[in-house]
Amino acid sequence: MLTTYPSIAISGIGSVTITIVQSLYQNKIPFQILCRNQTRFLSLKNSPIGFQGPNGKLVQFELTDHLTMIQDNQEKFDYIFIGCKNQNLSEYLEETKSLLKPNGKWILIQNGIPEQQFKSYKNKIIGGVVGWNTQTLSNHTYYQSNVGSLILGDVTGTKPDPLWNQILSPYIPVVLTDKLSGYRWHKLAINSIINGLAASKQLSLGELFLNRKSRSEALETLTEIKLLMNQLQIKEQVVPGSFSIQKLGEGPGSLPRWISHLILILLGLKYFKIRTSMVQDLDARRKTEIEFINGEVVKTAKELGIPVPRNEWIVLKVKELEESNNTR
């Protein structure tokens, strides 16, 4: 067991980072939450966090001793988890770069491929691919619906320090990798349907995958990304608990079509009521991350001259919904 711990901070508190926070809290790992506004600071200070994990057990914890306003912080950190949306990432990095120790690193847990936006920070970034889904229930409890895992890979192509296994396990299983891009592109493909396609139709996963037409559109979306990954010579790394894009998408190595449909049906039944993050953004009239999910696919495909009409349709449809909702 570790006797000393790296200094850890979290900037941006939402469903994903709360899941990480509860793991740190239950393992008694020191951490600091950097609050950006007084309202959020007071909310976290005055109300305990309720968290229900996939085992059904409800835990509550106080964050009072872990909070600081970012402008009042005097400490520097070995690691800072950045938990904002992709569109705000540049602002968060700028705001926290002076809080990193000389050899400190940010851990980016955004969807998409956020590391590509900040190539000049290559030596300062660890990519974090999140394999769980956590939502806020109507009673304000955070609910993690699946065990998931956190896949950590250094942008320099090396595996991060094995200490993360002790820091986050068993509450969050950790996978350390030197093949970050394979995991990133796999998760991007999964997000292109459970977030992008679901948002284009504003449906829960059950409503999406129990509809044959929508399942066919999902498989078209994955097939386009499979072809793109093959062109880029990216070897897929499957997030634990997920399904291989190389098998779901059409072409060499694919499963029989009926089995691919069956897998999506089972996914829809298991997570029937889940409205994923981008669907929730549209529900709340917020701007989505579509540019960083299916939009990333479209941008890369254009650079390579590869047609991806289904992904293009999803991007256009979600943007139309954003405009009609007058998103803020």
C-alpha positions as CSV (number, residue, x, y, z in Angstrom):
1,M,0.0,0.0,0.0
2,L,1.1,3.6,-0.6
3,T,2.2,5.6,2.4
4,T,2.4,8.9,0.5
5,Y,0.1,10.0,-2.2
6,P,0.4,12.4,-5.2
7,S,-1.4,15.7,-4.9
8,I,-4.7,15.5,-6.9
9,A,-7.1,18.2,-7.8
10,I,-10.4,18.2,-9.8
11,S,-11.5,21.1,-11.9
12,G,-15.1,20.8,-13.1
13,I,-17.5,18.8,-11.0
14,G,-20.2,16.8,-12.8
15,S,-21.4,13.2,-13.1
16,V,-18.1,11.7,-14.3
17,T,-15.8,13.5,-11.9
18,I,-18.2,12.9,-8.9
19,T,-17.7,9.2,-9.7
20,I,-13.9,9.7,-9.5
21,V,-14.4,11.8,-6.3
22,Q,-16.3,9.1,-4.5
23,S,-13.6,6.6,-5.3
24,L,-10.9,8.9,-3.9
25,Y,-13.1,9.7,-0.9
26,Q,-13.8,6.0,0.0
27,N,-10.1,5.1,-0.5
28,K,-9.2,8.0,1.8
29,I,-7.0,9.6,-0.8
30,P,-6.3,13.3,-0.3
31,F,-7.8,15.5,-3.1
32,Q,-8.9,19.1,-3.7
33,I,-11.9,20.4,-5.7
34,L,-11.2,23.7,-7.5
35,C,-14.4,25.7,-7.6
36,R,-14.8,28.3,-10.3
37,N,-17.9,30.1,-8.9
38,Q,-19.2,30.9,-5.5
39,T,-22.6,29.3,-6.1
40,R,-21.2,25.9,-6.9
41,F,-18.8,26.2,-4.0
42,L,-21.6,26.9,-1.5
43,S,-23.8,24.2,-3.0
44,L,-21.1,21.6,-2.5
45,K,-20.2,22.9,0.9
46,N,-23.7,22.9,2.3
47,S,-25.2,19.7,0.8
48,P,-23.7,16.2,1.1
49,I,-23.3,14.2,-2.0
50,G,-25.4,11.1,-2.5
51,F,-23.9,8.5,-4.7
52,Q,-25.3,5.1,-5.7
53,G,-22.9,2.7,-7.4
54,P,-23.8,-0.2,-9.7
55,N,-23.9,-2.5,-6.7
56,G,-27.0,-0.6,-5.5
57,K,-25.3,0.7,-2.3
58,L,-26.0,4.4,-1.5
59,V,-23.2,6.3,0.1
60,Q,-23.2,10.0,1.3
61,F,-20.1,12.1,1.8
62,E,-19.3,15.7,2.7
63,L,-16.9,17.6,0.5
64,T,-16.4,20.7,2.8
65,D,-12.8,19.8,3.7
66,H,-11.9,19.3,0.0
67,L,-13.2,22.6,-1.4
68,T,-11.4,25.8,-2.4
69,M,-12.2,28.6,-4.8
70,I,-9.7,28.4,-7.6
71,Q,-8.5,32.0,-7.2
72,D,-7.8,31.3,-3.5
73,N,-5.8,28.1,-4.0
74,Q,-2.2,28.2,-3.0
75,E,-1.2,24.6,-3.7
76,K,0.3,23.0,-6.8
77,F,-0.6,19.5,-7.9
78,D,0.9,16.4,-9.4
79,Y,-2.4,15.7,-11.3
80,I,-5.5,17.7,-12.1
81,F,-8.5,16.0,-13.5
82,I,-10.3,18.3,-16.0
83,G,-14.0,17.6,-16.0
84,C,-15.5,20.2,-18.3
85,K,-17.1,19.9,-21.8
86,N,-14.8,19.8,-24.8
87,Q,-15.9,23.3,-25.9
88,N,-14.6,24.7,-22.5
89,L,-11.4,22.7,-22.3
90,S,-9.0,25.4,-23.5
91,E,-10.4,27.8,-20.8
92,Y,-10.0,25.2,-18.1
93,L,-6.4,24.4,-19.1
94,E,-5.4,28.0,-19.2
95,E,-6.9,28.5,-15.8
96,T,-5.2,25.6,-14.1
97,K,-1.8,25.4,-15.9
98,S,-0.1,27.6,-13.2
99,L,-1.4,25.1,-10.6
100,L,0.5,22.1,-12.0
101,K,3.9,21.2,-10.5
102,P,6.8,21.3,-12.9
103,N,6.3,17.6,-13.7
104,G,2.6,17.6,-13.1
105,K,-0.1,16.5,-15.6
106,W,-3.6,17.1,-16.6
107,I,-5.9,14.1,-16.9
108,L,-8.5,14.8,-19.7
109,I,-11.6,12.7,-19.3
110,Q,-13.7,14.3,-22.1
111,N,-15.4,12.3,-24.8
112,G,-13.9,12.5,-28.3
113,I,-10.2,12.9,-28.8
114,P,-9.4,16.0,-26.7
115,E,-5.6,15.5,-26.8
116,Q,-5.6,16.4,-30.5
117,Q,-6.7,20.0,-29.6
118,F,-3.6,20.6,-27.5
119,K,-0.6,19.0,-29.2
120,S,1.7,21.7,-27.7
121,Y,0.9,20.3,-24.2
122,K,1.8,16.7,-25.3
123,N,4.1,16.2,-22.3
124,K,1.6,17.5,-19.8
125,I,-1.5,15.3,-20.7
126,I,-2.8,11.9,-19.7
127,G,-5.9,10.8,-21.6
128,G,-8.7,9.2,-19.6
129,V,-11.2,7.1,-21.4
130,V,-14.3,6.6,-19.2
131,G,-16.2,3.3,-19.4
132,W,-19.1,4.1,-17.0
133,N,-22.3,6.0,-17.2
134,T,-23.4,8.2,-14.3
135,Q,-26.5,10.3,-14.2
136,T,-28.2,12.7,-11.8
137,L,-31.5,11.3,-10.5
138,S,-34.5,13.5,-9.7
139,N,-33.6,13.4,-6.0
140,H,-30.1,14.8,-6.9
141,T,-28.4,11.5,-6.1
142,Y,-25.7,10.5,-8.6
143,Y,-26.4,7.1,-10.0
144,Q,-23.6,5.0,-11.7
145,S,-25.4,2.4,-13.9
146,N,-22.5,0.2,-14.8
147,V,-19.1,-0.8,-13.3
148,G,-17.1,0.6,-16.1
149,S,-13.4,1.4,-15.9
150,L,-11.0,4.3,-16.3
151,I,-8.4,3.8,-19.1
152,L,-5.4,6.0,-18.6
153,G,-2.8,6.5,-21.3
154,D,0.0,9.1,-21.5
155,V,-0.1,11.1,-24.7
156,T,3.7,10.4,-25.1
157,G,2.8,6.8,-25.7
158,T,3.8,5.4,-22.3
159,K,1.8,3.8,-19.6
160,P,1.0,6.1,-16.6
161,D,2.2,5.3,-13.1
162,P,0.8,2.0,-11.7
163,L,-0.1,3.9,-8.5
164,W,-3.5,4.6,-10.1
165,N,-4.6,1.0,-9.5
166,Q,-4.2,1.6,-5.7
167,I,-5.7,5.1,-5.8
168,L,-9.0,4.3,-7.6
169,S,-9.6,0.5,-7.3
170,P,-11.8,-1.3,-6.4
171,Y,-14.4,1.4,-6.9
172,I,-13.1,2.2,-10.4
173,P,-11.2,-0.5,-12.2
174,V,-8.1,1.0,-13.9
175,V,-6.5,0.1,-17.2
176,L,-3.1,1.5,-17.9
177,T,-2.2,1.6,-21.6
178,D,0.3,2.7,-24.1
179,K,-2.3,2.4,-26.8
180,L,-4.5,5.4,-26.0
181,S,-5.6,6.2,-29.6
182,G,-7.1,2.7,-30.0
183,Y,-9.3,3.2,-26.9
184,R,-10.1,6.8,-27.8
185,W,-11.4,5.8,-31.3
186,H,-13.3,2.9,-29.9
187,K,-15.1,5.1,-27.4
188,L,-15.6,7.8,-30.0
189,A,-17.4,5.2,-32.2
190,I,-19.6,4.1,-29.3
191,N,-20.4,7.7,-28.4
192,S,-21.3,8.4,-32.0
193,I,-24.4,6.2,-31.6
194,I,-25.3,6.3,-27.9
195,N,-24.8,10.1,-27.7
196,G,-24.8,11.4,-31.3
197,L,-27.4,9.2,-32.9
198,A,-29.6,9.2,-29.8
199,A,-29.4,13.0,-29.6
200,S,-30.4,13.4,-33.2
201,K,-33.6,11.6,-32.3
202,Q,-33.8,12.7,-28.7
203,L,-34.4,9.2,-27.5
204,S,-33.4,7.0,-24.6
205,L,-31.2,4.0,-25.3
206,G,-34.2,1.7,-25.1
207,E,-36.2,3.8,-27.5
208,L,-33.3,4.0,-29.8
209,F,-32.1,0.4,-30.0
210,L,-35.5,-1.3,-29.9
211,N,-36.3,0.4,-33.2
212,R,-35.1,-1.6,-36.2
213,K,-34.5,1.5,-38.4
214,S,-32.5,3.2,-35.7
215,R,-30.4,0.1,-35.1
216,S,-29.6,0.0,-38.9
217,E,-28.6,3.7,-38.7
218,A,-26.4,2.9,-35.7
219,L,-24.6,0.1,-37.6
220,E,-24.2,2.4,-40.6
221,T,-22.6,5.0,-38.3
222,L,-20.2,2.4,-36.8
223,T,-19.3,1.0,-40.3
224,E,-18.2,4.5,-41.4
225,I,-16.0,4.8,-38.4
226,K,-14.6,1.3,-38.8
227,L,-13.5,2.2,-42.3
228,L,-12.0,5.4,-41.1
229,M,-10.1,3.7,-38.3
230,N,-8.7,1.1,-40.8
231,Q,-7.6,3.9,-43.1
232,L,-5.8,5.6,-40.2
233,Q,-4.3,2.2,-39.3
234,I,-5.6,2.5,-35.7
235,K,-5.8,-0.8,-34.0
236,E,-9.0,-0.9,-31.9
237,Q,-8.7,-1.4,-28.2
238,V,-12.1,-2.4,-26.7
239,V,-13.2,-0.6,-23.5
240,P,-14.0,-3.4,-20.9
241,G,-17.7,-4.2,-21.0
242,S,-18.1,-2.8,-24.5
243,F,-18.3,-4.4,-28.0
244,S,-15.8,-4.3,-30.8
245,I,-16.5,-1.8,-33.6
246,Q,-14.6,-4.1,-36.0
247,K,-17.2,-6.8,-35.3
248,L,-20.3,-4.6,-35.2
249,G,-19.4,-2.6,-38.3
250,E,-19.8,-4.2,-41.7
251,G,-16.8,-5.4,-43.7
252,P,-14.0,-7.8,-42.9
253,G,-14.2,-9.4,-39.5
254,S,-17.9,-8.4,-38.9
255,L,-20.5,-10.4,-37.1
256,P,-23.6,-11.7,-38.9
257,R,-26.0,-8.8,-39.2
258,W,-28.6,-10.4,-37.0
259,I,-26.2,-10.8,-34.2
260,S,-25.2,-7.1,-34.4
261,H,-28.9,-6.2,-34.2
262,L,-29.3,-8.6,-31.2
263,I,-26.4,-7.0,-29.4
264,L,-28.0,-3.5,-29.8
265,I,-31.4,-4.8,-28.7
266,L,-29.8,-6.3,-25.5
267,L,-28.0,-2.9,-24.9
268,G,-31.3,-1.1,-25.3
269,L,-33.1,-3.5,-22.8
270,K,-30.3,-3.2,-20.2
271,Y,-30.2,0.6,-20.3
272,F,-33.8,1.2,-21.4
273,K,-34.4,4.5,-19.6
274,I,-30.9,6.0,-19.9
275,R,-30.8,9.3,-21.7
276,T,-27.1,9.8,-22.4
277,S,-25.3,13.1,-21.8
278,M,-25.9,14.7,-25.2
279,V,-29.6,13.8,-25.1
280,Q,-29.7,15.4,-21.6
281,D,-28.0,18.5,-23.0
282,L,-30.7,19.0,-25.6
283,D,-33.4,18.3,-22.9
284,A,-31.9,21.1,-20.9
285,R,-31.4,23.4,-24.0
286,R,-27.6,23.3,-23.6
287,K,-25.1,23.2,-26.4
288,T,-23.9,19.6,-27.1
289,E,-20.5,18.2,-27.8
290,I,-21.6,17.0,-31.3
291,E,-18.6,18.7,-33.0
292,F,-16.2,16.6,-30.9
293,I,-18.0,13.3,-31.4
294,N,-19.5,12.7,-34.8
295,G,-18.1,16.0,-35.9
296,E,-14.6,14.7,-35.2
297,V,-15.4,11.7,-37.5
298,V,-16.6,14.1,-40.2
299,K,-13.6,16.3,-40.0
300,T,-11.1,13.5,-40.1
301,A,-13.0,11.8,-43.0
302,K,-12.9,15.0,-45.1
303,E,-9.1,15.2,-44.6
304,L,-8.8,11.7,-45.9
305,G,-11.5,12.0,-48.6
306,I,-13.7,9.3,-47.2
307,P,-17.5,9.7,-47.3
308,V,-19.3,9.4,-44.0
309,P,-22.9,10.4,-44.9
310,R,-24.6,9.0,-41.8
311,N,-22.2,10.8,-39.4
312,E,-22.7,14.0,-41.4
313,W,-26.5,13.6,-41.1
314,I,-26.2,13.2,-37.3
315,V,-24.1,16.4,-37.0
316,L,-26.5,18.4,-39.1
317,K,-29.6,17.1,-37.2
318,V,-28.2,17.8,-33.8
319,K,-27.2,21.3,-34.8
320,E,-30.7,21.9,-36.1
321,L,-32.1,20.8,-32.7
322,E,-29.7,23.1,-30.9
323,E,-30.8,26.0,-33.0
324,S,-34.5,25.2,-32.6
325,N,-34.0,24.9,-28.8
326,N,-32.2,28.2,-28.7
327,T,-29.4,26.5,-26.7
328,R,-27.3,28.5,-24.5
